[in-house]
Amino acid sequence: MPRFDNIIAIDPDKEKSGVAFLKPSTRQLEVTNLTFPLLLDYLQHAKMVQEEKQESLIVVVEAGWIVRKSNFHEAQGHRAEKIAKDVGANHETGRKIIEMCKHYGINVVQHPPLIKCWKGNDRKITHEELASFTGLSGRTNQDSRDAALLAWVFANLPIRVNV
């Protein structure tokens, strides 16, 4: 797999997507949550900076739609319907992010969801777990942590949990 100077990983969401910027050479990691319009502005800005600095950039989008079963919730009835609609909306947001990256001429890849093997709710990664190997400080939410983990794994950086 080729190495990239900059990685932007995105956990798509219909409201605000989790976004992580990683510079693997220095392990600089920044996370945020952005609405779709602000995310598109951010991607265009990142492409412009990458071109000015003559550095490589790739966008990695968590692509739950490429796995056979993408909704592992045990809810039933109206709650299950809402979850299914939200999952579908998140998938469509991810597809549109990929479409826009291609339109902007940004390298982009679909990445299957990572295995959930952490201590948080639904086996998702906690802030403490992520901070233990990334050094990330400040507040995070689940979407931004998922994006950060995706960037870290894509960069093939080591994961050592000391929590």
Beta strands, then each sheet from edge to edge (+ up, - down):
strand 1: 6-11
strand 2: 17-23
strand 3: 28-34
strand 4: 57-62
strand 5: 107-111
sheet 1: 3+ 2- 1+ 4+ 5+
end
